[in-house]
Amino acid sequence: MLVISGAEAACTQVRQYHPPATHKQPTMDDLPIPQGSWQAAYDAKQRKYNIHLISGVLIFGITIGVVSMSS
């Protein structure tokens, strides 16, 4: 079994503050290109958010009801 002391472990760590040699700087060409209808995507997101909101309010109401009944 190999046992390494804390001092030996600290000495074996290597810090590199530079990017690897294969690193390529990001450019505007790397950004995604918008596709599809903006309005359709917005409506789908809002539908999902409204379902989360309604379910959260319902769960909160049920929780308040259960707490008031148990007291």
CHARMM-style PDB file with segment names, atoms N, HN, CA, C and O in Angstrom:
ATOM      1  N   MET     1       0.844  -1.170   0.000  1.00  0.00      PROA
ATOM      2  CA  MET     1       0.000   0.000   0.000  1.00  0.00      PROA
ATOM      3  C   MET     1       0.893   1.238   0.000  1.00  0.00      PROA
ATOM      4  O   MET     1       1.852   1.328   0.767  1.00  0.00      PROA
ATOM      5  N   LEU     2       0.565   2.178  -0.863  1.00  0.00      PROA
ATOM      6  HN  LEU     2      -0.214   2.104  -1.486  1.00  0.00      PROA
ATOM      7  CA  LEU     2       1.359   3.394  -1.000  1.00  0.00      PROA
ATOM      8  C   LEU     2       0.754   4.484  -0.140  1.00  0.00      PROA
ATOM      9  O   LEU     2      -0.429   4.800  -0.272  1.00  0.00      PROA
ATOM     10  N   VAL     3       1.551   5.056   0.731  1.00  0.00      PROA
ATOM     11  HN  VAL     3       2.511   4.799   0.838  1.00  0.00      PROA
ATOM     12  CA  VAL     3       1.090   6.122   1.609  1.00  0.00      PROA
ATOM     13  C   VAL     3       1.868   7.381   1.265  1.00  0.00      PROA
ATOM     14  O   VAL     3       3.099   7.381   1.260  1.00  0.00      PROA
ATOM     15  N   ILE     4       1.132   8.462   0.976  1.00  0.00      PROA
ATOM     16  HN  ILE     4       0.132   8.461   0.980  1.00  0.00      PROA
ATOM     17  CA  ILE     4       1.766   9.740   0.649  1.00  0.00      PROA
ATOM     18  C   ILE     4       1.415  10.723   1.748  1.00  0.00      PROA
ATOM     19  O   ILE     4       0.250  10.879   2.113  1.00  0.00      PROA
ATOM     20  N   SER     5       2.429  11.378   2.267  1.00  0.00      PROA
ATOM     21  HN  SER     5       3.376  11.251   1.971  1.00  0.00      PROA
ATOM     22  CA  SER     5       2.170  12.354   3.316  1.00  0.00      PROA
ATOM     23  C   SER     5       1.593  13.630   2.705  1.00  0.00      PROA
ATOM     24  O   SER     5       1.629  13.822   1.490  1.00  0.00      PROA
ATOM     25  N   GLY     6       1.074  14.477   3.546  1.00  0.00      PROA
ATOM     26  HN  GLY     6       1.045  14.322   4.533  1.00  0.00      PROA
ATOM     27  CA  GLY     6       0.484  15.730   3.075  1.00  0.00      PROA
ATOM     28  C   GLY     6       1.493  16.627   2.382  1.00  0.00      PROA
ATOM     29  O   GLY     6       1.155  17.303   1.411  1.00  0.00      PROA
ATOM     30  N   ALA     7       2.731  16.645   2.868  1.00  0.00      PROA
ATOM     31  HN  ALA     7       3.006  16.096   3.657  1.00  0.00      PROA
ATOM     32  CA  ALA     7       3.764  17.484   2.258  1.00  0.00      PROA
ATOM     33  C   ALA     7       4.118  16.978   0.865  1.00  0.00      PROA
ATOM     34  O   ALA     7       4.336  17.773  -0.049  1.00  0.00      PROA
ATOM     35  N   GLU     8       4.176  15.653   0.700  1.00  0.00      PROA
ATOM     36  HN  GLU     8       3.998  15.007   1.442  1.00  0.00      PROA
ATOM     37  CA  GLU     8       4.490  15.090  -0.613  1.00  0.00      PROA
ATOM     38  C   GLU     8       3.348  15.339  -1.599  1.00  0.00      PROA
ATOM     39  O   GLU     8       3.586  15.618  -2.774  1.00  0.00      PROA
ATOM     40  N   ALA     9       2.124  15.238  -1.123  1.00  0.00      PROA
ATOM     41  HN  ALA     9       1.930  15.011  -0.169  1.00  0.00      PROA
ATOM     42  CA  ALA     9       0.976  15.454  -1.993  1.00  0.00      PROA
ATOM     43  C   ALA     9       0.928  16.914  -2.449  1.00  0.00      PROA
ATOM     44  O   ALA     9       0.564  17.192  -3.591  1.00  0.00      PROA
ATOM     45  N   ALA    10       1.289  17.836  -1.573  1.00  0.00      PROA
ATOM     46  HN  ALA    10       1.585  17.610  -0.645  1.00  0.00      PROA
ATOM     47  CA  ALA    10       1.272  19.250  -1.926  1.00  0.00      PROA
ATOM     48  C   ALA    10       2.344  19.568  -2.959  1.00  0.00      PROA
ATOM     49  O   ALA    10       2.156  20.451  -3.795  1.00  0.00      PROA
ATOM     50  N   CYS    11       3.445  18.871  -2.911  1.00  0.00      PROA
ATOM     51  HN  CYS    11       3.598  18.153  -2.231  1.00  0.00      PROA
ATOM     52  CA  CYS    11       4.536  19.122  -3.848  1.00  0.00      PROA
ATOM     53  C   CYS    11       4.254  18.557  -5.235  1.00  0.00      PROA
ATOM     54  O   CYS    11       4.838  19.021  -6.215  1.00  0.00      PROA
ATOM     55  N   THR    12       3.376  17.570  -5.337  1.00  0.00      PROA
ATOM     56  HN  THR    12       2.903  17.194  -4.541  1.00  0.00      PROA
ATOM     57  CA  THR    12       3.123  16.955  -6.625  1.00  0.00      PROA
ATOM     58  C   THR    12       2.066  17.688  -7.439  1.00  0.00      PROA
ATOM     59  O   THR    12       1.877  17.368  -8.613  1.00  0.00      PROA
ATOM     60  N   GLN    13       1.374  18.653  -6.858  1.00  0.00      PROA
ATOM     61  HN  GLN    13       1.527  18.913  -5.905  1.00  0.00      PROA
ATOM     62  CA  GLN    13       0.357  19.392  -7.590  1.00  0.00      PROA
ATOM     63  C   GLN    13       1.026  20.381  -8.538  1.00  0.00      PROA
ATOM     64  O   GLN    13       1.990  21.058  -8.181  1.00  0.00      PROA
ATOM     65  N   VAL    14       0.499  20.446  -9.732  1.00  0.00      PROA
ATOM     66  HN  VAL    14      -0.285  19.896 -10.022  1.00  0.00      PROA
ATOM     67  CA  VAL    14       1.037  21.359 -10.731  1.00  0.00      PROA
ATOM     68  C   VAL    14      -0.067  22.320 -11.127  1.00  0.00      PROA
ATOM     69  O   VAL    14      -1.175  21.897 -11.460  1.00  0.00      PROA
ATOM     70  N   ARG    15       0.226  23.597 -11.094  1.00  0.00      PROA
ATOM     71  HN  ARG    15       1.125  23.940 -10.823  1.00  0.00      PROA
ATOM     72  CA  ARG    15      -0.747  24.609 -11.509  1.00  0.00      PROA
ATOM     73  C   ARG    15      -0.322  25.168 -12.844  1.00  0.00      PROA
ATOM     74  O   ARG    15       0.836  25.530 -13.053  1.00  0.00      PROA
ATOM     75  N   GLN    16      -1.278  25.231 -13.737  1.00  0.00      PROA
ATOM     76  HN  GLN    16      -2.219  24.937 -13.567  1.00  0.00      PROA
ATOM     77  CA  GLN    16      -1.005  25.781 -15.052  1.00  0.00      PROA
ATOM     78  C   GLN    16      -1.960  26.948 -15.282  1.00  0.00      PROA
ATOM     79  O   GLN    16      -3.177  26.765 -15.294  1.00  0.00      PROA
ATOM     80  N   TYR    17      -1.419  28.128 -15.462  1.00  0.00      PROA
ATOM     81  HN  TYR    17      -0.430  28.277 -15.452  1.00  0.00      PROA
ATOM     82  CA  TYR    17      -2.218  29.313 -15.652  1.00  0.00      PROA
ATOM     83  C   TYR    17      -2.265  29.734 -17.108  1.00  0.00      PROA
ATOM     84  O   TYR    17      -2.555  30.892 -17.410  1.00  0.00      PROA
ATOM     85  N   HSD    18      -1.992  28.833 -17.987  1.00  0.00      PROA
ATOM     86  HN  HSD    18      -1.756  27.893 -17.742  1.00  0.00      PROA
ATOM     87  CA  HSD    18      -2.044  29.152 -19.409  1.00  0.00      PROA
ATOM     88  C   HSD    18      -2.882  28.096 -20.106  1.00  0.00      PROA
ATOM     89  O   HSD    18      -2.941  26.955 -19.648  1.00  0.00      PROA
ATOM     90  N   PRO    19      -3.526  28.453 -21.200  1.00  0.00      PROA
ATOM     91  CA  PRO    19      -4.351  27.466 -21.905  1.00  0.00      PROA
ATOM     92  C   PRO    19      -3.477  26.423 -22.581  1.00  0.00      PROA
ATOM     93  O   PRO    19      -2.300  26.674 -22.838  1.00  0.00      PROA
ATOM     94  N   PRO    20      -4.040  25.255 -22.872  1.00  0.00      PROA
ATOM     95  CA  PRO    20      -3.261  24.245 -23.573  1.00  0.00      PROA
ATOM     96  C   PRO    20      -2.872  24.736 -24.971  1.00  0.00      PROA
ATOM     97  O   PRO    20      -3.464  25.677 -25.500  1.00  0.00      PROA
ATOM     98  N   ALA    21      -1.879  24.090 -25.549  1.00  0.00      PROA
ATOM     99  HN  ALA    21      -1.398  23.326 -25.119  1.00  0.00      PROA
ATOM    100  CA  ALA    21      -1.377  24.511 -26.852  1.00  0.00      PROA
ATOM    101  C   ALA    21      -2.439  24.399 -27.936  1.00  0.00      PROA
ATOM    102  O   ALA    21      -2.375  25.119 -28.933  1.00  0.00      PROA
ATOM    103  N   THR    22      -3.419  23.507 -27.763  1.00  0.00      PROA
ATOM    104  HN  THR    22      -3.471  22.922 -26.953  1.00  0.00      PROA
ATOM    105  CA  THR    22      -4.456  23.311 -28.783  1.00  0.00      PROA
ATOM    106  C   THR    22      -5.649  24.236 -28.596  1.00  0.00      PROA
ATOM    107  O   THR    22      -6.620  24.133 -29.346  1.00  0.00      PROA
ATOM    108  N   HSD    23      -5.606  25.142 -27.612  1.00  0.00      PROA
ATOM    109  HN  HSD    23      -4.817  25.226 -27.003  1.00  0.00      PROA
ATOM    110  CA  HSD    23      -6.731  26.035 -27.333  1.00  0.00      PROA
ATOM    111  C   HSD    23      -6.914  27.045 -28.451  1.00  0.00      PROA
ATOM    112  O   HSD    23      -5.953  27.660 -28.915  1.00  0.00      PROA
ATOM    113  N   LYS    24      -8.170  27.210 -28.880  1.00  0.00      PROA
ATOM    114  HN  LYS    24      -8.950  26.710 -28.503  1.00  0.00      PROA
ATOM    115  CA  LYS    24      -8.499  28.183 -29.915  1.00  0.00      PROA
ATOM    116  C   LYS    24      -9.397  29.243 -29.293  1.00  0.00      PROA
ATOM    117  O   LYS    24     -10.390  28.899 -28.652  1.00  0.00      PROA
ATOM    118  N   GLN    25      -9.082  30.500 -29.463  1.00  0.00      PROA
ATOM    119  HN  GLN    25      -8.275  30.779 -29.984  1.00  0.00      PROA
ATOM    120  CA  GLN    25      -9.895  31.574 -28.922  1.00  0.00      PROA
ATOM    121  C   GLN    25     -11.274  31.558 -29.579  1.00  0.00      PROA
ATOM    122  O   GLN    25     -11.372  31.419 -30.798  1.00  0.00      PROA
ATOM    123  N   PRO    26     -12.341  31.696 -28.790  1.00  0.00      PROA
ATOM    124  CA  PRO    26     -13.677  31.711 -29.388  1.00  0.00      PROA
ATOM    125  C   PRO    26     -13.891  32.980 -30.223  1.00  0.00      PROA
ATOM    126  O   PRO    26     -13.364  34.046 -29.907  1.00  0.00      PROA
ATOM    127  N   THR    27     -14.664  32.839 -31.277  1.00  0.00      PROA
ATOM    128  HN  THR    27     -15.092  31.972 -31.534  1.00  0.00      PROA
ATOM    129  CA  THR    27     -14.989  33.967 -32.148  1.00  0.00      PROA
ATOM    130  C   THR    27     -16.503  34.047 -32.304  1.00  0.00      PROA
ATOM    131  O   THR    27     -17.227  33.195 -31.788  1.00  0.00      PROA
ATOM    132  N   MET    28     -16.979  35.052 -33.003  1.00  0.00      PROA
ATOM    133  HN  MET    28     -16.392  35.744 -33.422  1.00  0.00      PROA
ATOM    134  CA  MET    28     -18.403  35.206 -33.263  1.00  0.00      PROA
ATOM    135  C   MET    28     -18.937  34.054 -34.116  1.00  0.00      PROA
ATOM    136  O   MET    28     -20.129  33.754 -34.059  1.00  0.00      PROA
ATOM    137  N   ASP    29     -18.085  33.411 -34.896  1.00  0.00      PROA
ATOM    138  HN  ASP    29     -17.117  33.655 -34.942  1.00  0.00      PROA
ATOM    139  CA  ASP    29     -18.511  32.288 -35.731  1.00  0.00      PROA
ATOM    140  C   ASP    29     -18.876  31.058 -34.891  1.00  0.00      PROA
ATOM    141  O   ASP    29     -19.556  30.157 -35.382  1.00  0.00      PROA
ATOM    142  N   ASP    30     -18.429  31.012 -33.630  1.00  0.00      PROA
ATOM    143  HN  ASP    30     -17.877  31.744 -33.231  1.00  0.00      PROA
ATOM    144  CA  ASP    30     -18.714  29.872 -32.773  1.00  0.00      PROA
ATOM    145  C   ASP    30     -20.080  29.976 -32.098  1.00  0.00      PROA
ATOM    146  O   ASP    30     -20.543  28.998 -31.509  1.00  0.00      PROA
ATOM    147  N   LEU    31     -20.734  31.128 -32.166  1.00  0.00      PROA
ATOM    148  HN  LEU    31     -20.359  31.923 -32.644  1.00  0.00      PROA
ATOM    149  CA  LEU    31     -22.041  31.306 -31.548  1.00  0.00      PROA
ATOM    150  C   LEU    31     -23.114  30.564 -32.342  1.00  0.00      PROA
ATOM    151  O   LEU    31     -23.003  30.426 -33.560  1.00  0.00      PROA
ATOM    152  N   PRO    32     -24.152  30.086 -31.656  1.00  0.00      PROA
ATOM    153  CA  PRO    32     -25.215  29.395 -32.391  1.00  0.00      PROA
ATOM    154  C   PRO    32     -25.996  30.370 -33.273  1.00  0.00      PROA
ATOM    155  O   PRO    32     -26.115  31.554 -32.957  1.00  0.00      PROA
ATOM    156  N   ILE    33     -26.521  29.855 -34.376  1.00  0.00      PROA
ATOM    157  HN  ILE    33     -26.424  28.893 -34.633  1.00  0.00      PROA
ATOM    158  CA  ILE    33     -27.298  30.662 -35.310  1.00  0.00      PROA
ATOM    159  C   ILE    33     -28.767  30.495 -34.963  1.00  0.00      PROA
ATOM    160  O   ILE    33     -29.251  29.364 -34.905  1.00  0.00      PROA
ATOM    161  N   PRO    34     -29.498  31.587 -34.728  1.00  0.00      PROA
ATOM    162  CA  PRO    34     -30.918  31.468 -34.403  1.00  0.00      PROA
ATOM    163  C   PRO    34     -31.690  30.811 -35.549  1.00  0.00      PROA
ATOM    164  O   PRO    34     -31.485  31.128 -36.720  1.00  0.00      PROA
ATOM    165  N   GLN    35     -32.582  29.888 -35.181  1.00  0.00      PROA
ATOM    166  HN  GLN    35     -32.749  29.631 -34.230  1.00  0.00      PROA
ATOM    167  CA  GLN    35     -33.399  29.202 -36.176  1.00  0.00      PROA
ATOM    168  C   GLN    35     -34.810  29.064 -35.642  1.00  0.00      PROA
ATOM    169  O   GLN    35     -35.012  28.995 -34.429  1.00  0.00      PROA
ATOM    170  N   GLY    36     -35.779  29.023 -36.523  1.00  0.00      PROA
ATOM    171  HN  GLY    36     -35.615  29.079 -37.508  1.00  0.00      PROA
ATOM    172  CA  GLY    36     -37.167  28.831 -36.132  1.00  0.00      PROA
ATOM    173  C   GLY    36     -37.821  30.135 -35.726  1.00  0.00      PROA
ATOM    174  O   GLY    36     -37.216  31.206 -35.757  1.00  0.00      PROA
ATOM    175  N   SER    37     -39.080  30.004 -35.344  1.00  0.00      PROA
ATOM    176  HN  SER    37     -39.572  29.134 -35.319  1.00  0.00      PROA
ATOM    177  CA  SER    37     -39.879  31.164 -34.978  1.00  0.00      PROA
ATOM    178  C   SER    37     -39.579  31.585 -33.542  1.00  0.00      PROA
ATOM    179  O   SER    37     -39.614  30.763 -32.625  1.00  0.00      PROA
ATOM    180  N   TRP    38     -39.288  32.858 -33.356  1.00  0.00      PROA
ATOM    181  HN  TRP    38     -39.259  33.525 -34.100  1.00  0.00      PROA
ATOM    182  CA  TRP    38     -39.040  33.376 -32.009  1.00  0.00      PROA
ATOM    183  C   TRP    38     -40.312  33.302 -31.189  1.00  0.00      PROA
ATOM    184  O   TRP    38     -40.275  32.940 -30.013  1.00  0.00      PROA
ATOM    185  N   GLN    39     -41.430  33.638 -31.797  1.00  0.00      PROA
ATOM    186  HN  GLN    39     -41.460  33.932 -32.752  1.00  0.00      PROA
ATOM    187  CA  GLN    39     -42.704  33.665 -31.080  1.00  0.00      PROA
ATOM    188  C   GLN    39     -43.111  32.259 -30.624  1.00  0.00      PROA
ATOM    189  O   GLN    39     -43.605  32.098 -29.509  1.00  0.00      PROA
ATOM    190  N   ALA    40     -42.914  31.258 -31.455  1.00  0.00      PROA
ATOM    191  HN  ALA    40     -42.512  31.389 -32.362  1.00  0.00      PROA
ATOM    192  CA  ALA    40     -43.275  29.889 -31.076  1.00  0.00      PROA
ATOM    193  C   ALA    40     -42.417  29.406 -29.906  1.00  0.00      PROA
ATOM    194  O   ALA    40     -42.931  28.772 -28.985  1.00  0.00      PROA
ATOM    195  N   ALA    41     -41.131  29.698 -29.934  1.00  0.00      PROA
ATOM    196  HN  ALA    41     -40.714  30.213 -30.682  1.00  0.00      PROA
ATOM    197  CA  ALA    41     -40.249  29.294 -28.837  1.00  0.00      PROA
ATOM    198  C   ALA    41     -40.630  30.034 -27.553  1.00  0.00      PROA
ATOM    199  O   ALA    41     -40.635  29.439 -26.475  1.00  0.00      PROA
ATOM    200  N   TYR    42     -40.947  31.317 -27.661  1.00  0.00      PROA
ATOM    201  HN  TYR    42     -40.943  31.800 -28.537  1.00  0.00      PROA
ATOM    202  CA  TYR    42     -41.343  32.120 -26.503  1.00  0.00      PROA
ATOM    203  C   TYR    42     -42.636  31.574 -25.893  1.00  0.00      PROA
ATOM    204  O   TYR    42     -42.739  31.433 -24.675  1.00  0.00      PROA
ATOM    205  N   ASP    43     -43.621  31.266 -26.744  1.00  0.00      PROA
ATOM    206  HN  ASP    43     -43.537  31.380 -27.734  1.00  0.00      PROA
ATOM    207  CA  ASP    43     -44.893  30.742 -26.254  1.00  0.00      PROA
ATOM    208  C   ASP    43     -44.710  29.397 -25.554  1.00  0.00      PROA
ATOM    209  O   ASP    43     -45.345  29.144 -24.530  1.00  0.00      PROA
ATOM    210  N   ALA    44     -43.849  28.530 -26.094  1.00  0.00      PROA
ATOM    211  HN  ALA    44     -43.333  28.735 -26.925  1.00  0.00      PROA
ATOM    212  CA  ALA    44     -43.594  27.232 -25.464  1.00  0.00      PROA
ATOM    213  C   ALA    44     -42.955  27.411 -24.089  1.00  0.00      PROA
ATOM    214  O   ALA    44     -43.331  26.727 -23.137  1.00  0.00      PROA
ATOM    215  N   LYS    45     -41.998  28.321 -23.982  1.00  0.00      PROA
ATOM    216  HN  LYS    45     -41.693  28.877 -24.756  1.00  0.00      PROA
ATOM    217  CA  LYS    45     -41.354  28.572 -22.682  1.00  0.00      PROA
ATOM    218  C   LYS    45     -42.357  29.134 -21.686  1.00  0.00      PROA
ATOM    219  O   LYS    45     -42.377  28.719 -20.527  1.00  0.00      PROA
ATOM    220  N   GLN    46     -43.193  30.078 -22.126  1.00  0.00      PROA
ATOM    221  HN  GLN    46     -43.177  30.415 -23.067  1.00  0.00      PROA
ATOM    222  CA  GLN    46     -44.171  30.681 -21.226  1.00  0.00      PROA
ATOM    223  C   GLN    46     -45.196  29.654 -20.757  1.00  0.00      PROA
ATOM    224  O   GLN    46     -45.624  29.698 -19.604  1.00  0.00      PROA
ATOM    225  N   ARG    47     -45.596  28.734 -21.628  1.00  0.00      PROA
ATOM    226  HN  ARG    47     -45.248  28.699 -22.565  1.00  0.00      PROA
ATOM    227  CA  ARG    47     -46.527  27.672 -21.255  1.00  0.00      PROA
ATOM    228  C   ARG    47     -45.917  26.819 -20.150  1.00  0.00      PROA
ATOM    229  O   ARG    47     -46.588  26.488 -19.173  1.00  0.00      PROA
ATOM    230  N   LYS    48     -44.641  26.464 -20.305  1.00  0.00      PROA
ATOM    231  HN  LYS    48     -44.095  26.734 -21.098  1.00  0.00      PROA
ATOM    232  CA  LYS    48     -43.954  25.654 -19.288  1.00  0.00      PROA
ATOM    233  C   LYS    48     -43.842  26.427 -17.976  1.00  0.00      PROA
ATOM    234  O   LYS    48     -44.080  25.867 -16.906  1.00  0.00      PROA
ATOM    235  N   TYR    49     -43.482  27.702 -18.049  1.00  0.00      PROA
ATOM    236  HN  TYR    49     -43.289  28.156 -18.919  1.00  0.00      PROA
ATOM    237  CA  TYR    49     -43.333  28.506 -16.834  1.00  0.00      PROA
ATOM    238  C   TYR    49     -44.666  28.686 -16.129  1.00  0.00      PROA
ATOM    239  O   TYR    49     -44.713  28.686 -14.899  1.00  0.00      PROA
ATOM    240  N   ASN    50     -45.760  28.843 -16.886  1.00  0.00      PROA
ATOM    241  HN  ASN    50     -45.721  28.843 -17.885  1.00  0.00      PROA
ATOM    242  CA  ASN    50     -47.077  28.995 -16.275  1.00  0.00      PROA
ATOM    243  C   ASN    50     -47.512  27.710 -15.582  1.00  0.00      PROA
ATOM    244  O   ASN    50     -48.142  27.764 -14.526  1.00  0.00      PROA
ATOM    245  N   ILE    51     -47.187  26.553 -16.162  1.00  0.00      PROA
ATOM    246  HN  ILE    51     -46.675  26.509 -17.020  1.00  0.00      PROA
ATOM    247  CA  ILE    51     -47.501  25.281 -15.512  1.00  0.00      PROA
ATOM    248  C   ILE    51     -46.735  25.160 -14.203  1.00  0.00      PROA
ATOM    249  O   ILE    51     -47.293  24.713 -13.200  1.00  0.00      PROA
ATOM    250  N   HSD    52     -45.470  25.553 -14.198  1.00  0.00      PROA
ATOM    251  HN  HSD    52     -45.017  25.916 -15.012  1.00  0.00      PROA
ATOM    252  CA  HSD    52     -44.678  25.523 -12.956  1.00  0.00      PROA
ATOM    253  C   HSD    52     -45.258  26.467 -11.919  1.00  0.00      PROA
ATOM    254  O   HSD    52     -45.330  26.121 -10.740  1.00  0.00      PROA
ATOM    255  N   LEU    53     -45.671  27.648 -12.340  1.00  0.00      PROA
ATOM    256  HN  LEU    53     -45.613  27.929 -13.298  1.00  0.00      PROA
ATOM    257  CA  LEU    53     -46.241  28.620 -11.412  1.00  0.00      PROA
ATOM    258  C   LEU    53     -47.534  28.098 -10.803  1.00  0.00      PROA
ATOM    259  O   LEU    53     -47.719  28.165  -9.588  1.00  0.00      PROA
ATOM    260  N   ILE    54     -48.423  27.582 -11.632  1.00  0.00      PROA
ATOM    261  HN  ILE    54     -48.273  27.528 -12.619  1.00  0.00      PROA
ATOM    262  CA  ILE    54     -49.706  27.086 -11.135  1.00  0.00      PROA
ATOM    263  C   ILE    54     -49.504  25.899 -10.209  1.00  0.00      PROA
ATOM    264  O   ILE    54     -50.148  25.815  -9.163  1.00  0.00      PROA
ATOM    265  N   SER    55     -48.621  24.980 -10.577  1.00  0.00      PROA
ATOM    266  HN  SER    55     -48.098  25.048 -11.426  1.00  0.00      PROA
ATOM    267  CA  SER    55     -48.388  23.826  -9.707  1.00  0.00      PROA
ATOM    268  C   SER    55     -47.753  24.251  -8.388  1.00  0.00      PROA
ATOM    269  O   SER    55     -48.065  23.677  -7.345  1.00  0.00      PROA
ATOM    270  N   GLY    56     -46.878  25.236  -8.416  1.00  0.00      PROA
ATOM    271  HN  GLY    56     -46.624  25.702  -9.264  1.00  0.00      PROA
ATOM    272  CA  GLY    56     -46.277  25.730  -7.178  1.00  0.00      PROA
ATOM    273  C   GLY    56     -47.300  26.373  -6.262  1.00  0.00      PROA
ATOM    274  O   GLY    56     -47.272  26.168  -5.048  1.00  0.00      PROA
ATOM    275  N   VAL    57     -48.210  27.156  -6.845  1.00  0.00      PROA
ATOM    276  HN  VAL    57     -48.233  27.323  -7.831  1.00  0.00      PROA
ATOM    277  CA  VAL    57     -49.264  27.794  -6.045  1.00  0.00      PROA
ATOM    278  C   VAL    57     -50.188  26.736  -5.464  1.00  0.00      PROA
ATOM    279  O   VAL    57     -50.578  26.832  -4.301  1.00  0.00      PROA
ATOM    280  N   LEU    58     -50.545  25.721  -6.259  1.00  0.00      PROA
ATOM    281  HN  LEU    58     -50.228  25.643  -7.204  1.00  0.00      PROA
ATOM    282  CA  LEU    58     -51.409  24.644  -5.752  1.00  0.00      PROA
ATOM    283  C   LEU    58     -50.739  23.876  -4.623  1.00  0.00      PROA
ATOM    284  O   LEU    58     -51.370  23.602  -3.603  1.00  0.00      PROA
ATOM    285  N   ILE    59     -49.481  23.530  -4.793  1.00  0.00      PROA
ATOM    286  HN  ILE    59     -48.968  23.753  -5.622  1.00  0.00      PROA
ATOM    287  CA  ILE    59     -48.771  22.794  -3.739  1.00  0.00      PROA
ATOM    288  C   ILE    59     -48.662  23.642  -2.474  1.00  0.00      PROA
ATOM    289  O   ILE    59     -48.795  23.128  -1.364  1.00  0.00      PROA
ATOM    290  N   PHE    60     -48.419  24.944  -2.644  1.00  0.00      PROA
ATOM    291  HN  PHE    60     -48.311  25.362  -3.546  1.00  0.00      PROA
ATOM    292  CA  PHE    60     -48.356  25.834  -1.490  1.00  0.00      PROA
ATOM    293  C   PHE    60     -49.710  25.882  -0.785  1.00  0.00      PROA
ATOM    294  O   PHE    60     -49.769  25.829   0.444  1.00  0.00      PROA
ATOM    295  N   GLY    61     -50.795  25.981  -1.549  1.00  0.00      PROA
ATOM    296  HN  GLY    61     -50.747  26.024  -2.547  1.00  0.00      PROA
ATOM    297  CA  GLY    61     -52.139  26.006  -0.960  1.00  0.00      PROA
ATOM    298  C   GLY    61     -52.456  24.720  -0.228  1.00  0.00      PROA
ATOM    299  O   GLY    61     -53.017  24.746   0.867  1.00  0.00      PROA
ATOM    300  N   ILE    62     -52.097  23.583  -0.829  1.00  0.00      PROA
ATOM    301  HN  ILE    62     -51.640  23.562  -1.718  1.00  0.00      PROA
ATOM    302  CA  ILE    62     -52.327  22.294  -0.175  1.00  0.00      PROA
ATOM    303  C   ILE    62     -51.521  22.200   1.110  1.00  0.00      PROA
ATOM    304  O   ILE    62     -52.014  21.701   2.121  1.00  0.00      PROA
ATOM    305  N   THR    63     -50.292  22.674   1.075  1.00  0.00      PROA
ATOM    306  HN  THR    63     -49.891  23.079   0.253  1.00  0.00      PROA
ATOM    307  CA  THR    63     -49.439  22.647   2.265  1.00  0.00      PROA
ATOM    308  C   THR    63     -50.045  23.500   3.387  1.00  0.00      PROA
ATOM    309  O   THR    63     -50.093  23.074   4.541  1.00  0.00      PROA
ATOM    310  N   ILE    64     -50.501  24.688   3.042  1.00  0.00      PROA
ATOM    311  HN  ILE    64     -50.462  25.034   2.105  1.00  0.00      PROA
ATOM    312  CA  ILE    64     -51.116  25.562   4.054  1.00  0.00      PROA
ATOM    313  C   ILE    64     -52.363  24.896   4.610  1.00  0.00      PROA
ATOM    314  O   ILE    64     -52.605  24.955   5.816  1.00  0.00      PROA
ATOM    315  N   GLY    65     -53.166  24.258   3.749  1.00  0.00      PROA
ATOM    316  HN  GLY    65     -52.970  24.210   2.770  1.00  0.00      PROA
ATOM    317  CA  GLY    65     -54.369  23.569   4.219  1.00  0.00      PROA
ATOM    318  C   GLY    65     -54.059  22.420   5.158  1.00  0.00      PROA
ATOM    319  O   GLY    65     -54.735  22.250   6.172  1.00  0.00      PROA
ATOM    320  N   VAL    66     -53.042  21.627   4.835  1.00  0.00      PROA
ATOM    321  HN  VAL    66     -52.493  21.765   4.011  1.00  0.00      PROA
ATOM    322  CA  VAL    66     -52.665  20.501   5.672  1.00  0.00      PROA
ATOM    323  C   VAL    66     -52.127  21.004   7.011  1.00  0.00      PROA
ATOM    324  O   VAL    66     -52.438  20.424   8.051  1.00  0.00      PROA
ATOM    325  N   VAL    67     -51.337  22.055   7.005  1.00  0.00      PROA
ATOM    326  HN  VAL    67     -51.084  22.526   6.160  1.00  0.00      PROA
ATOM    327  CA  VAL    67     -50.800  22.593   8.251  1.00  0.00      PROA
ATOM    328  C   VAL    67     -51.918  23.153   9.124  1.00  0.00      PROA
ATOM    329  O   VAL    67     -51.910  22.954  10.339  1.00  0.00      PROA
ATOM    330  N   SER    68     -52.879  23.850   8.520  1.00  0.00      PROA
ATOM    331  HN  SER    68     -52.886  24.012   7.533  1.00  0.00      PROA
ATOM    332  CA  SER    68     -53.964  24.420   9.331  1.00  0.00      PROA
ATOM    333  C   SER    68     -54.877  23.325   9.876  1.00  0.00      PROA
ATOM    334  O   SER    68     -55.426  23.483  10.966  1.00  0.00      PROA
ATOM    335  N   MET    69     -55.055  22.229   9.157  1.00  0.00      PROA
ATOM    336  HN  MET    69     -54.609  22.101   8.271  1.00  0.00      PROA
ATOM    337  CA  MET    69     -55.892  21.120   9.651  1.00  0.00      PROA
ATOM    338  C   MET    69     -55.194  20.345  10.765  1.00  0.00      PROA
ATOM    339  O   MET    69     -55.862  19.843  11.669  1.00  0.00      PROA
ATOM    340  N   SER    70     -53.865  20.237  10.721  1.00  0.00      PROA
ATOM    341  HN  SER    70     -53.322  20.645   9.987  1.00  0.00      PROA
ATOM    342  CA  SER    70     -53.153  19.447  11.700  1.00  0.00      PROA
ATOM    343  C   SER    70     -52.892  20.194  12.994  1.00  0.00      PROA
ATOM    344  O   SER    70     -52.514  19.579  13.991  1.00  0.00      PROA
ATOM    345  N   SER    71     -53.085  21.504  13.002  1.00  0.00      PROA
ATOM    346  HN  SER    71     -53.392  22.003  12.192  1.00  0.00      PROA
ATOM    347  CA  SER    71     -52.813  22.287  14.222  1.00  0.00      PROA
ATOM    348  C   SER    71     -53.958  22.213  15.207  1.00  0.00      PROA
ATOM    349  OT1 SER    71     -53.889  22.813  16.280  1.00  0.00      PROA
TER     350      SER     71
END
